[in-house]
């Protein structure tokens, strides 16, 4: 027997301990060649004062083993600590979240018979950077940040995954009809990278109709690649219509580290009752075994699990009088899987993973590009305007403040309020005053940071409350900013 692969195990909160124990019992019975090392993360650790939800010693274990099998963690909603899951994904640079969604008809009730799709979700960027501000009494903002290397590596990962797992099509979902710069970058990079994979079909869909199609015609999808927020939603939609959120596992993959977890949360409503379905975490553990190159053990466990489903031995969340034979709890389900180790399913296609076929996919997203000429040509100055000073009056006060920078337009939440506002009742309390070196976008000239600082000093003298500035750049003459509606 070769040396056991060390893995870090975190039981997590709520139903975490029950489903993790069930999963580890099955891995042990199947002789998985692993050496689990336990760490404690989650609610208890938050309360001990570790604001990240993970103690220092646990980071050391993680960095050494490079593999984490994790139970779900309870995250406070709307306030309190930041999500440990997001912290782990970002700190360990787990850039790809991979969620296979499958149906198990006729043994498990499903809204659609033939779902076999994989959602590859970007895991580190987008609104999940967690950069949020309250800017005025009434206005809050969340920054959506995308980087070109971030887009490149997740899209490259999706195509590499499709190739390794014999998938034929990658669908990109974005909202680039509205967010032309951020989502536009994602779509653009998708088209670029697709050219490197002529053997795989590719398509782009706007995310709203794309999500509707995932719900109504999931069988038309194979691999979906999308941004963090959309991916979070779409993968739950897909898992739910496939059967139960209790069934699906997820892999969070980085070039150096990987984390495997169920897609569901800590289910506090059923914790400690021995009724939770351990299948989501077990499927995550199967992905882990493939990742650490133990494909035979992965297949033995998956086949025993499929046989258990075929035999109608189901936990409460997937039980139905029509499709099931016996309703069991968490422990009994695990025992049923263990009893079936070595058997192959009769109806479902048996899992058969080739040795070495699914070793890890490394993506660095470094498509070399010549550096563009970046030129500062203006600034957006955002002000808090609690007294509802109207556009005309504001513009009159701001018109002669700088020789280099001219007031071009004032907007509120993207809508023009000066000049020539056509809005009936404009919202005035959050104003963006756009200054450019000239009104003519084709003749923009460079300005300096000093020019902007002088302008800001003038704002302060006038008593305007500047809440944020955003520099306006051109890159090789191309505008690096969106135009306001009506500009
Ligand atoms: P949830 O997934 O925990 O529960 C949603 C519903 O599904 C509940 O009715 C629950 O009983 C049921 N359910 C979930 N897993 C099940 C299983 N294995 N077997 C049977 N039924 C199951 O979602 P929630 O209630 O929105 O979140 C609870 C907590 O989990 C929150 O603190 C949330 O932040 C956290 N959460 C953690 C993760 C993670 O650790 N990756 C993911 C999602 C939510």
Boltz pocket constraint, residues with backbone or C-beta under 6 A from the ligand:
constraints:
  - pocket:
      binder: B
      contacts: [[A, 15], [A, 19], [A, 71], [A, 72], [A, 73], [A, 74], [A, 75], [A, 76], [A, 85], [A, 245], [A, 246], [A, 261], [A, 262], [A, 263], [A, 264], [A, 265], [A, 266], [A, 267], [A, 268], [A, 269], [A, 270], [A, 275], [A, 276], [A, 277], [A, 278], [A, 279], [A, 280], [A, 317]]
      max_distance: 6.0
